[in-house]
Amino acid sequence: MKVLVPIKRVVDANVKVRVKADGTGIDLANVKMAVNPFCEIAIEEAVRLKEAGVAEEVVAISIGAQACQEQLRTCLALGADRAILVQTDAEMQPLAIAKALKAIYDREQPGVVIFGKQSIDGDNGQTGQMFAAFTGLAQGTFASELTIADGKAQVVREVDGGLQTVALTLPVVVTTDLRLNEPRYASLPNIMKARKKPFEIVSPEDLGVDVAPRFTVESVTPPPQRAAGVKVESVAELVDKLKNEAKVIE
């Protein structure tokens, strides 16, 4: 069985994001980029399936600019067998990504497609579900546990009321939640080996997919600055401020 894992290049989670002075977007100049954390969980789960003998091949795919090669190389170092980059300088939005992935799915025919449940930049949480709709595959979203055996996938989902377990017939789409696993670090030998693994670059035109943006971001504004705190001398003064100034108690 083949596992396809779409990954996204995002600003490193440890970097403080800055808005451009003109408010047109996020300032990415000299900013450290990384694999989206939820996508790291997806890669880890795919590699574990291979190590358990459930999967034979793990294919990482990204859609975006040439710079995405860096993150795909990271995925190869983490255990993916080969990588595909759908290279384009267009602004990639969930619908366009789902369409491009559908074209890759038709070509690769994987048994499982594992997405991160959302990206930490756009935070839309849409791509996996859109892809499932395009392909007509069963989907197990927000997965905290995944078991595959006898042509079926059992997914434990995190829902508002607790946990839900669903049984799905392969091929399936799974989107990962935080508690699914703990991603590994790439070792130096594996980083070196990743340089020799197959790496394919295609364009949206090669796939016959229109990736033109469907909406435009008009402006981006940072959150308001937090007001400075104050020190109080006693519990009585604290209660007075909470009651009469903040008005959060009566």
LINKATA-V694395 format. One record per residue. N is the residue number from 1. RES is the residue in one letter. PSI is psi in degrees with one decimal (NA if undefined). OMEGA is omega in whole degrees, 0 to 359 (none if undefined). NEAR is the number of other ideal C-beta (glycine too) atoms within 8 Angstrom. Layout:
N RES PSI OMEGA NEAR
N RES PSI OMEGA NEAR
//
This chain:
1 M 142.5 179 10
2 K 139.9 177 13
3 V 126.7 178 16
4 L 129.7 182 14
5 V 105.1 174 17
6 P 136.0 179 16
7 I 157.0 183 17
8 K 141.8 175 13
9 R 122.8 181 14
10 V 168.5 173 12
11 V 135.1 180 13
12 D 137.6 185 9
13 A -20.4 181 8
14 N -1.2 182 4
15 V 136.7 176 8
16 K 121.5 184 3
17 V 137.0 179 6
18 R 140.4 177 7
19 V 140.1 177 11
20 K 151.1 183 10
21 A -32.7 181 4
22 D 0.5 176 4
23 G 17.1 182 8
24 T -8.7 181 7
25 G -163.3 180 7
26 I 138.4 179 10
27 D 111.9 182 8
28 L 4.9 182 6
29 A 123.2 177 4
30 N 31.4 179 2
31 V 136.7 179 9
32 K 129.7 179 7
33 M 158.0 184 11
34 A 173.7 172 12
35 V 133.5 176 13
36 N 129.9 185 14
37 P -39.1 178 10
38 F -31.2 176 16
39 C -32.4 175 15
40 E -40.1 178 13
41 I -39.5 179 15
42 A -44.6 178 17
43 I -44.7 180 18
44 E -43.4 181 13
45 E -40.3 179 14
46 A -42.6 180 16
47 V -38.1 178 13
48 R -37.5 176 9
49 L -38.7 178 14
50 K -43.5 180 15
51 E -29.2 179 7
52 A -3.0 179 6
53 G 6.5 180 4
54 V -38.1 181 8
55 A 151.8 179 12
56 E -28.0 184 5
57 E 140.5 176 9
58 V 122.9 181 15
59 V 120.5 177 15
60 A 140.5 181 15
61 I 140.7 175 15
62 S 154.6 181 15
63 I 116.7 182 14
64 G -156.1 185 12
65 A 170.3 181 8
66 Q -31.9 182 6
67 A -18.3 179 8
68 C -15.7 178 13
69 Q -34.6 181 9
70 E -45.8 181 9
71 Q -34.0 176 14
72 L -37.2 176 15
73 R -36.8 177 12
74 T -41.9 179 12
75 C -38.1 176 14
76 L -38.5 178 16
77 A -26.2 179 12
78 L -10.0 175 14
79 G -5.6 176 13
80 A 148.6 184 15
81 D -34.5 177 10
82 R 167.8 185 12
83 A 150.8 177 16
84 I 130.0 174 13
85 L 119.9 170 16
86 V 98.2 191 14
87 Q 125.8 178 10
88 T 147.4 177 11
89 D 2.3 178 3
90 A 151.8 175 9
91 E 119.8 185 4
92 M 126.9 179 9
93 Q 159.1 188 9
94 P -43.4 182 10
95 L -45.3 180 9
96 A -39.4 179 16
97 I -44.2 180 13
98 A -39.0 179 14
99 K -43.9 180 12
100 A -40.7 179 14
101 L -33.8 176 15
102 K -41.9 179 12
103 A -40.2 178 11
104 I -40.1 179 13
105 Y -43.8 180 13
106 D -33.1 181 7
107 R -41.4 187 6
108 E -32.4 181 9
109 Q 57.9 178 7
110 P 159.7 177 12
111 G -28.8 180 9
112 V 137.5 173 18
113 V 119.5 184 16
114 I 117.1 177 12
115 F 155.2 159 16
116 G 146.3 186 15
117 K -24.7 179 11
118 Q 165.1 174 9
119 S 153.0 184 12
120 I 0.1 176 10
121 D -66.5 178 9
122 G -34.2 176 6
123 D 31.0 184 7
124 N -39.4 182 8
125 G 39.2 186 8
126 Q -29.8 194 9
127 T -45.5 181 12
128 G -42.8 181 14
129 Q -39.1 177 11
130 M -43.4 179 11
131 F -43.1 179 16
132 A -37.3 179 12
133 A -42.0 180 8
134 F -38.9 185 9
135 T -17.4 183 9
136 G 19.7 182 5
137 L 153.2 172 9
138 A 149.6 182 8
139 Q 140.8 174 12
140 G 101.0 186 14
141 T 158.5 177 10
142 F 48.2 186 9
143 A 130.6 172 15
144 S -6.5 176 10
145 E 136.5 181 8
146 L 127.1 176 13
147 T 130.2 180 6
148 I 126.3 179 11
149 A 144.5 174 6
150 D 41.2 176 3
151 G 12.5 179 4
152 K 154.0 176 10
153 A 130.4 174 14
154 Q 122.4 185 13
155 V 125.1 172 13
156 V 118.1 186 11
157 R 143.6 174 14
158 E 116.2 181 9
159 V 172.7 185 8
160 D -37.2 183 2
161 G -1.3 182 4
162 G -118.5 182 4
163 L 142.2 176 8
164 Q 133.4 179 8
165 T 127.4 179 8
166 V 146.7 176 8
167 A 126.2 185 7
168 L 144.5 177 12
169 T 131.5 180 8
170 L 150.0 358 11
171 P 152.2 185 8
172 V 162.6 172 15
173 V 131.1 178 14
174 V 136.1 172 18
175 T 137.0 192 18
176 T 140.1 171 13
177 D 174.1 186 13
178 L -34.3 188 5
179 R 9.0 180 5
180 L -42.2 180 11
181 N 177.9 175 7
182 E 109.8 183 4
183 P 145.5 178 9
184 R 169.3 173 8
185 Y 148.2 179 4
186 A 127.8 178 9
187 S 159.1 180 7
188 L -44.0 177 5
189 P -39.1 180 6
190 N -31.7 176 11
191 I -39.7 179 10
192 M -41.5 180 7
193 K -30.9 183 10
194 A -26.2 182 12
195 R -23.4 183 7
196 K -2.2 181 4
197 K 151.6 182 11
198 P 135.0 181 6
199 F 115.6 184 12
200 E 138.7 177 8
201 I 125.5 177 7
202 V 169.6 178 9
203 S 161.1 175 9
204 P -33.4 179 11
205 E -37.5 177 5
206 D -32.7 183 6
207 L -6.9 182 11
208 G 35.7 185 5
209 V 134.7 175 10
210 D 115.7 182 6
211 V 19.3 180 12
212 A 137.1 179 6
213 P 144.3 180 8
214 R -11.1 175 6
215 F 162.0 183 5
216 T 133.6 175 4
217 V 118.9 184 7
218 E -37.1 179 3
219 S 154.8 176 6
220 V 128.9 180 10
221 T 140.3 178 6
222 P 159.3 177 6
223 P 154.2 180 3
224 P 148.4 178 4
225 Q 138.0 177 3
226 R 138.3 177 4
227 A 149.8 180 4
228 A 145.8 178 4
229 G 172.3 178 4
230 V 152.4 176 5
231 K 140.4 178 4
232 V 154.2 185 7
233 E -19.4 185 4
234 S 165.4 177 6
235 V -37.5 181 5
236 A -40.4 178 6
237 E -37.9 178 9
238 L -46.2 180 9
239 V -39.8 180 9
240 D -42.9 181 9
241 K -40.2 178 11
242 L -32.9 183 10
243 K -44.5 190 11
244 N -26.1 179 5
245 E -57.5 180 7
246 A -27.1 180 6
247 K 43.8 179 7
248 V -9.7 173 5
249 I 162.9 180 6
250 E NA none 2
//
